[in-house]
Amino acid sequence: MSGERIYRHLTGDRLCREPTGGIAAAMSPARPPASRPRPKAIANWLLAVAFIVFVMIVVGGITRLTESGLSITEWAPVTGAIPPLNDAQWLAEFRAYQSTTEYQTVNRGMDLAAFKQIYFWEYLHRLIGRLIGLAFAIPLLWFAWKRAIPQGYGFRLTALLALGGLQGAIGWWMVTSGLVGRVDVSHIRLAVHLLLAFFILAGLIWTALDLRALARRGRSKPARLTGLAFLTLLAVFIQLLLGALTAGLNAGYAFSSWPKMGDDWFPAGAPMLSPFWTNLIDNPIVVQFAHRWWAFVAVAMLILLARAGKHAGSRSASIAIHSAFGIQILLGIATLMTGVDIVVATLHQAFGALVLASATWGAHVVGKRAR
């Protein structure tokens, strides 16, 4: 019987005819399985990737503070995963670094042992970036093959993957700015690189929370970004931008006192750039001043968001927001007072990421109620 297969029931002598492409085709190894969305599993996977992104942000801070970012002078996404394995390879890497302006101007005379120390942090930073790519791309392909991605989330997950690839390219774009003619990377490119990492972190968390809500309710619309949540996240991102510029300009070293900058709230006679708005980007004194005091604008917005989240039924999100920004303020002051101690400054960057994570959580709580 062309186009059909005959199956005999185990009971009785009746014949049951089923068209080819039914059971047999479904059991074929070349055909993907039937759709069965798994929002909870995908949400847990996204939160795991978000944790790795958080670790990378912390390691990136250490890389910057130890001035290790220019120790690897080429971008080799695949072969670069293998570090130097013998003396000849280490010497080749060291000679490449010796051609940079940073070595010739700042680190001339550095020995191979000291070079290996700064190489370690840049290598680790790049290795974690590769790990994030694999930890995202491989499970994404698996969930897609299993047809486990809920309707409407395929594009969002693909966009997050694309942003991760863009982040790697921006990282190299940042490094190239410091190889010749400078002793450090462009503070503007550093800020773009760091802010994109924060944006990816927030995107992973928001998407995971949407998927968790879907898993609990079976059918759930994604949370929407309310006006209060948008303004709060915008205030936080501006503060993160000012922090990135402070780091890139080494502006944290300008004044190690608080709340005043030296003897004044704003140092008298501080040189100003023209046009005036460029001071907020290129003037270390103005950038440090703005970073100090915009923090309290962000805090005021975070308090409003935390209260809204509590009223929306999530006391946990409110506690997380208050705890994160409270510790972050203390760490920011301590970073200044200690003259940018590496441990304190690293914790300051880490809690910057936690402030954003908690704010994203709070914004999602408020957005769920408002949808």
N, C-alpha and C positions, 0 to 999 in steps of 0.2 A: 504494500500500500504506500505509494509514493507520497512523501511529505508527512507521513505519520508513523508513529511507533506504537506497537501493541503491548500493553502491560496486563498480565493476568493477575487478578486478585487472589490473595492467599485463601480466601473463603469463597466457595462457589466456583462455578465454571464460566462466569461471565467474563467477557473481554472488555477492557476499558481502553479506549483509544485516546491518546493525547498528542497533539500536534508537536512535531519537532520544533525545538526552540522553547519548550516549556520546561519540564523538570530536567531533561537531559542538558539543555543549554544552560540552565541555571547552575548545574553541577560542573559545567565545563571550567577547567582551570584558567582559560583565556578570558573568561568573562568576569568583570568585577562583581562583588557580592551586592545583594540588594541593599538599598539605602536604610541605614539605621543610625540616626543622629546620636552622638555621644557628647552632649554639651559639658557634662561634669568632667569627663576625662580630658577634654580639650582645655577647659578652664584650669584644671590642675597643671597641665603641661605649660600653659601660658604663664602661670604664676612661677613655675620653676625657671622658665626662661627669664622672667622679670628679676628673679633673684640673681641669676648669673649676670644680667645687665647691671644690677646694683653692685656686685663684686667688681665688675669691670670699671665702673665709675670710681670706686674706691682705689683700685690699682692705678687708674689713670691719674688720680690725685697724687699718689705716691710718685709716679713716674715724673710728673711735673715738678714736685717739690725736691726731688733728688736730681733734677736737671738731666734726666736720662733719655728724654724724648728724641734726641738727634743721634743717638748711638748706633742706630741701624739706618743706613743711608740708601736703602733700596726697598722697593715694594715688590715682594714675590709672594703672592697669596698662597701658592701651593708649596713650592720648594722652601719658602721661608719658614715653614713650620718646623723644619729640622735645624736645630742650632749647630754652631761649629762643634765638630767632634774630635778635632786633633789640633796640634799646635799650628800647623800650616793654615788651617781654616781660620783659627783665631787671629793669626797675624794678618791675614787678608782682610778680615772685618775691621781690625784695628787700623790698618793703613787707610781703609776707606773713610773711617771716622777722622783720621788725621788730616784729610783733605778739606774738612769742613771749617768754616770760619770760627765756629765755637771752639774747636780744639786749638786752632792757631792763635786765637785771641785770649781765651780764658783758661783752657786746660793744657796748654803747651807744657810738656814735661810729664804728663800723666803716664803712668806705667801700665802694663798689660793687666795686672791684677785689679787696678782701679777701674780700668775700662770694663772688665768683666762684671763689676758690680753694677755699673749703670746699664750695661747691656742687658743684664738679667731683668730689670724692671720693664724696659721697653719690649723685650722679647715676651715676657709674661703677659703684658698688656695686649700685644698682638695675638698671642696664642689664645687668650680668653675670647677675643673677637672672633677667631676662627671657630672656637667651640660654640659660641652663640649661633653662628651661621649654621653649623651642623645640627645643633640642638633644636633649631627652628625648622630648617628645610626638610630634614629627614622625617620627623614626625608629621609635618604638614603633608608631605607626599603620601605617607601611610594613611593618615586620616582621609585624605582625598580619595585614595584607592578604595578604602573601605566604605566610602560614601557616608562617613560619620560626621561630616561638617554640616551643621544645621543650615537651613535655607537663609540666605542673606548675610552669611558670615564668610563666605569664600573670598569675596572681594576684600573685605577688611583684613583677613589674614594674609592675603597676597600683598596688600599694601604694606603691612608691617614687615614682610620679608624684603620687599623692595627698599624700604627705609633702612633696613639693616645693611643691605648691599651699598646703599648710598653712604651710610655712615663710614664704611671702610674706605671708600674713595675720598671722602672728606678728611678722614684721618691722614691719608697720604698727602692730600692737598695742603693740609696744615703743616706736615713735616717738611715738605719741599720749600716752604716759605723761610725756613731757618737754616737750610744747608749752606747757602752761599750769601755772603754780604750781611749776615745778621748773626748774633750770638744766641738767639732764641727764636721761637716760632712767632708768627703774627698773632697778636692778642685777639684780633678780630676773628681769624680763622679758628683759633682755640675756642672762642666763645661759640661759634657756629657748631663746632664739633661737640662740645659739651652740651649745648642746648638740645641738639638733635638726640643725644643719648637720653636726656631727661624726657624728651617728647616720646621716644620709643618706650621708655619705662612706663609713662602714664598711659600710653595706648595699650600696652599689654595688660596692665591692671584693669583698665576700664572694660576692655573686651572680655577678660576673664570674669569680671563681676556680672556683666550682661549674660554670659553663658551660665554662670551659677544660678542666676535668677531663672533662666529658662529651664534648667535642670530641676529646680524645685517646683516650678508651677506647670511644667509641661508646655504651656504656651505663654510667652511673655514678650512684650515689646521691649526693645532696648531703651535704657534710660536716656533722657534728653538732657542737654546742657542748659541749665537755667541761667538767667541773667546774673544772679548772685554768684553762682558757681563759676561762670565765665570770668567775671571781674576778679574773683579771688584767685583763680588759676593764672590770670593775666598778671596780677600783682606778684604772685610767687615767681612766675617766669621772668619778670623784670628784675626781681631781686637776684635770681639765679644768673641772669645776664650780667648784672653789675658785679656779682661775685666772680664770674668767669673773667671779666675784664680786669678786676682787681688782681686776680691770679696772674693773668697774662702780662700785665704791666708791672708785676711785683709791687703793686701799690700798698700791699699790706705792711711792707717794711717802712713806709713813709713816716708813720707816726705809731708809736707803740703805747699810747695812752688812751684812756677812755673815761668819761664821755667826751672830753675835749681833745682836740688835736694839738698837742703841746699845751700852750697856755691859752689858746683861743678855741672857740667853738668852730671857727673856720680860720685857718692861719692867715694873718694879715700879710699882705705883700706877696701872696702866692702868685706865681706867673700864670697868666691866662693865654689861651690860644685864640686864634681868630680863623674862621668865624666862631662865635661863642659856643654854639651847640657841640662843636668838636671836643670841647673840654669833657663832656660826658662820656666820650669814647677814648680819647687819647691822653688826657691829663690825669696822671696818677693821683694827685691830691684831690681833685674834684671827684674822680671815680670812687676813691675811698670814702669821701664825705657822703656821696650819694648812697653808697652801699650801707654805710652805718645807719642812715636815717630812713631810707626807704624800707628797711626791715620792719619798722614799726607801722608803716602803712600796710604792709603785707600781713603783719600780725593782727591788726584791726580787722582786716577782711577775713582772716582765718577764724577769728573769734565769732564773727557773724555767721560764717559757714558752719562752724561747729555747733552753734546754737540751733541753726536751721536743721542740721542733721539730727540733733537730739530730739527736736520736735517731730521730725519725720520717723522717729522710733528707733534710732540707732545711737544709744549712749556710748557704745564701744568706739564708733568712729569719732565722736566728740572727744573722748578721752585720748585717742591716738593723736588727733590734731593738736590738742593742748600740750600733750607730753612732748611731741616732736618739736614744735616751735619753741617751747620753753627751754628745752635742752640746747636747741640750736642757738638761741640768743646767748646763752652762757658760753657756749663754745666759740661763738664769734668774738665775744669780748676777750675770752682767754687767748684766742689766736693772736689778737692785737697785743695783749699785755705780755705774752711770752715771746714777742718778736718773731711770730710765725714758727713756733715749734712744730716740727714735722708730724708728731703724733697728734697734737691738738688740731692742727690744720687739716689733717686727714680725716679726723672724726668730724670736723666741721663740714667737709664736703660730703661725708657719708650721711650726716643728718640733714643736709640739704636735700638729698635724694629721699630720705624718709619723710621730710616735710611735704614734698611733692606727692609721695605715695599716699600719705594720710589725707591730704587735700583732695586727691583724686577719688579716694574712697568716700569722703564726705560729699563731694560733688555728685557722685553716683547715687548715694543714698537720697539726696534731695531730688535728683533727677528722676528716680524711680517713682517718688510720690507725686511729682508734678506732671508725669506723662499722661 
